[in-house]
Amino acid sequence: MDYAIQLEKNKTQWIEAVKSGDSKALELVYRAYRKPFVNWLTQQTSCNQDMALDVFQESVLALYKNAKSGRLDDLKSGIKTYLFAIGKRVWLYRNRQHKVKTSAMEIEDLPVKELIVNPSNLDSMSERQQLVSQLLSKMRPSCRSILFSFYYENLRLKEVAEKLNYKSVNVVKAMKGRCMEALKKMVYQHIKTA
């Protein structure tokens, strides 16, 4: 039985069950969303599975209290969407408290211009610049070329497209975005495991 589908189809009945004190309503949320929530949070942040379970527990309790108090009577989104939004806030609050790095949820981008440096000037690189330089060398040649041309050589996307023989600026723009995401993921993965 797919508990998530059942829960989303019967959202109003679930809220009423919570208000009436039905303990099975809470169990239904656990069965429907525990695993997807933990997977989502561990993939999007630097938290481990135990921490993700703690965040899930706290998020479910907040969802339950909000349903019981009537705050969800006019809920327009799905229960999953609401629960995950609570989870994101809980994680960000804990993140601020513990200064843990996040990846996809982090608001500020990496200061790439400061990180991508001239390889001939390796002696004056900061530890972070050395890390990015090392990770850049592990990327596909097309990504290295685009990022280096754009950030180090300060070429505009049109100039990068011409220099690297791409037919469209949009292709370069999309590739640059994907390459940056890949680089950020590599940096955060390194930080997470360090």
TIDRENSE-305215 format. One line per 5 residues: number of its first residue (from 1); their letters; for each residue x, y, z of C-alpha. Coordinates in Angstrom, 3 decimals, always signed. Layout:
NUM> A> X:Y:Z ~ ... $
//
This chain:
1> MDYAI> +0.000:+0.000:+0.000 ~ +1.371:+3.419:-0.916 ~ +0.876:+5.445:+2.243 ~ +1.943:+8.710:+0.594 ~ -0.779:+8.526:-2.064 $
6> QLEKN> -3.357:+7.577:+0.547 ~ -2.282:+10.457:+2.769 ~ -2.307:+13.091:+0.016 ~ -5.712:+11.947:-1.333 ~ -7.241:+12.082:+2.136 $
11> KTQWI> -5.493:+15.183:+3.466 ~ -8.619:+16.672:+5.065 ~ -9.536:+13.384:+6.731 ~ -5.959:+13.062:+8.028 ~ -6.130:+16.539:+9.585 $
16> EAVKS> -9.465:+15.653:+11.213 ~ -8.001:+12.365:+12.499 ~ -5.121:+14.284:+14.111 ~ -7.572:+16.703:+15.748 ~ -9.551:+13.808:+17.165 $
21> GDSKA> -6.397:+12.241:+18.641 ~ -6.109:+9.248:+16.285 ~ -2.563:+7.880:+16.788 ~ -2.712:+6.064:+13.432 ~ -2.631:+9.446:+11.683 $
26> LELVY> +0.860:+10.068:+12.997 ~ +1.949:+6.549:+12.075 ~ +0.722:+7.141:+8.515 ~ +3.023:+10.173:+8.153 ~ +5.974:+8.146:+9.412 $
31> RAYRK> +5.306:+5.313:+6.978 ~ +4.695:+7.635:+4.039 ~ +7.545:+10.104:+4.396 ~ +10.300:+8.896:+6.729 ~ +12.483:+7.300:+4.071 $
36> PFVNW> +11.936:+9.956:+1.340 ~ +12.580:+12.724:+3.885 ~ +15.810:+11.193:+5.186 ~ +17.050:+10.525:+1.643 ~ +16.194:+14.063:+0.558 $
41> LTQQT> +17.865:+15.727:+3.546 ~ +21.043:+13.661:+3.436 ~ +21.412:+14.304:-0.299 ~ +20.779:+18.034:-0.009 ~ +22.854:+18.748:+3.081 $
46> SCNQD> +25.907:+17.614:+4.941 ~ +23.903:+15.859:+7.650 ~ +24.161:+12.166:+8.332 ~ +21.259:+9.737:+8.583 ~ +20.920:+10.031:+12.362 $
51> MALDV> +20.704:+13.808:+12.203 ~ +18.220:+13.568:+9.317 ~ +16.050:+11.282:+11.451 ~ +16.165:+13.840:+14.293 ~ +15.131:+16.603:+11.891 $
56> FQESV> +12.355:+14.374:+10.550 ~ +11.093:+13.675:+14.071 ~ +11.067:+17.373:+14.934 ~ +9.352:+18.213:+11.634 ~ +6.641:+15.594:+12.140 $
61> LALYK> +5.963:+16.916:+15.637 ~ +5.624:+20.454:+14.260 ~ +3.296:+19.169:+11.512 ~ +1.241:+17.300:+14.095 ~ +0.971:+20.321:+16.411 $
66> NAKSG> -0.025:+22.570:+13.517 ~ -2.701:+20.098:+12.392 ~ -4.012:+19.681:+15.934 ~ -4.206:+23.445:+16.492 ~ -6.155:+24.032:+13.277 $
71> RLDDL> -3.376:+25.838:+11.419 ~ -3.621:+23.312:+8.570 ~ -7.383:+23.580:+8.066 ~ -6.870:+25.650:+4.911 ~ -3.682:+23.915:+3.773 $
76> KSGIK> -3.289:+24.480:+0.013 ~ -0.130:+22.399:-0.492 ~ +0.247:+18.690:+0.041 ~ +1.228:+17.283:+3.396 ~ +4.572:+16.144:+1.987 $
81> TYLFA> +5.364:+19.631:+0.688 ~ +4.439:+21.172:+4.024 ~ +6.439:+18.585:+5.996 ~ +9.531:+19.009:+3.828 ~ +9.282:+22.815:+4.119 $
86> IGKRV> +9.235:+22.446:+7.910 ~ +12.200:+20.086:+7.640 ~ +14.150:+22.588:+5.588 ~ +13.527:+25.292:+8.202 ~ +14.458:+22.974:+11.057 $
91> WLYRN> +17.677:+21.992:+9.277 ~ +18.586:+25.602:+8.481 ~ +17.940:+26.597:+12.097 ~ +20.166:+23.775:+13.344 ~ +22.695:+24.637:+10.661 $
96> RQHKV> +22.926:+28.204:+11.901 ~ +23.333:+26.956:+15.447 ~ +26.045:+24.436:+14.637 ~ +27.539:+26.203:+11.620 ~ +27.355:+23.012:+9.556 $
101> KTSAM> +27.855:+23.445:+5.814 ~ +24.927:+22.742:+3.496 ~ +25.028:+22.233:-0.237 ~ +21.882:+22.796:-2.214 ~ +20.144:+24.712:+0.539 $
106> EIEDL> +22.956:+27.151:+1.181 ~ +21.979:+30.636:+0.097 ~ +25.330:+32.073:-0.900 ~ +27.286:+30.702:-3.832 ~ +30.942:+29.926:-3.547 $
111> PVKEL> +33.097:+32.989:-4.289 ~ +34.335:+31.360:-7.472 ~ +36.337:+34.316:-8.784 ~ +38.440:+34.176:-5.646 ~ +38.858:+30.433:-5.902 $
116> IVNPS> +39.852:+29.910:-9.521 ~ +43.431:+31.043:-9.860 ~ +46.232:+30.992:-12.354 ~ +47.896:+27.561:-12.096 ~ +51.322:+29.189:-12.534 $
121> NLDSM> +50.815:+31.015:-9.238 ~ +50.330:+27.977:-6.983 ~ +52.565:+29.231:-4.160 ~ +50.283:+32.139:-3.267 ~ +47.050:+30.089:-3.258 $
126> SERQQ> +44.920:+29.773:-0.142 ~ +43.979:+26.329:+1.132 ~ +40.511:+26.731:-0.355 ~ +41.920:+27.802:-3.712 ~ +44.195:+24.773:-3.705 $
131> LVSQL> +41.209:+22.552:-3.027 ~ +39.200:+24.052:-5.897 ~ +42.193:+23.850:-8.214 ~ +42.648:+20.186:-7.297 ~ +38.945:+19.443:-7.837 $
136> LSKMR> +38.890:+21.373:-11.118 ~ +41.648:+19.127:-12.419 ~ +39.360:+16.137:-11.810 ~ +36.545:+17.593:-13.892 ~ +35.842:+16.902:-17.545 $
141> PSCRS> +38.064:+18.952:-19.873 ~ +35.024:+20.778:-21.275 ~ +34.029:+21.923:-17.766 ~ +37.564:+22.983:-16.903 ~ +37.823:+25.007:-20.112 $
146> ILFSF> +34.496:+26.765:-19.668 ~ +35.012:+27.623:-15.994 ~ +38.602:+28.734:-16.498 ~ +37.703:+30.889:-19.515 ~ +34.743:+32.485:-17.777 $
151> YYENL> +36.130:+33.043:-14.280 ~ +39.877:+33.348:-14.767 ~ +40.104:+34.910:-18.202 ~ +36.947:+36.958:-17.536 ~ +35.527:+36.155:-20.969 $
156> RLKEV> +31.845:+36.736:-21.616 ~ +29.745:+33.717:-22.511 ~ +29.725:+34.717:-26.180 ~ +33.522:+34.898:-26.167 ~ +33.756:+31.521:-24.422 $
161> AEKLN> +31.459:+30.007:-27.063 ~ +33.644:+31.391:-29.852 ~ +36.927:+30.412:-28.190 ~ +35.813:+26.836:-27.487 ~ +33.870:+26.417:-30.751 $
166> YKSVN> +30.374:+26.046:-29.317 ~ +27.503:+26.860:-31.660 ~ +25.395:+28.710:-29.112 ~ +25.852:+30.947:-26.100 ~ +22.929:+29.090:-24.509 $
171> VVKAM> +24.855:+25.822:-24.687 ~ +27.809:+27.429:-22.906 ~ +25.516:+29.020:-20.334 ~ +23.830:+25.676:-19.576 ~ +27.144:+23.839:-19.431 $
176> KGRCM> +28.656:+26.502:-17.171 ~ +25.713:+26.100:-14.798 ~ +26.018:+22.316:-14.735 ~ +29.783:+22.501:-14.309 ~ +29.456:+24.963:-11.421 $
181> EALKK> +26.907:+22.713:-9.726 ~ +29.254:+19.759:-10.171 ~ +32.179:+21.760:-8.762 ~ +30.134:+22.964:-5.780 ~ +28.995:+19.417:-5.113 $
186> MVYQH> +32.614:+18.228:-5.199 ~ +33.695:+21.006:-2.805 ~ +30.879:+20.305:-0.363 ~ +31.470:+16.559:-0.587 ~ +35.121:+17.181:+0.270 $
191> IKTA> +34.145:+19.444:+3.186 ~ +31.572:+16.908:+4.353 ~ +34.087:+14.062:+4.436 ~ +36.985:+16.123:+5.780 $
//
